Amino acid sequence: MKQLFKNEAVRNGLIFIGKTVFYFCIILLLIYLYHYKNIQGGTFIYNEF
């Protein structure tokens, strides 16, 4: 197993996949929090005009 992680191509690939999953989770969290910004949930932005 240690031999596998010594390979630079494998290590770079795992780092890339890890960062991609991490940032995807952050984007999902931000979308989720934006949707519940008020009690009613996501509302149409021009309702008050």
Secondary structure, DSSP 4 states (H G I P E B T S, - for coil): -HHHHHSHHHHHHHHHHHHHHHHHHHHHHHHHHHHTSSTT-S--TTTT-
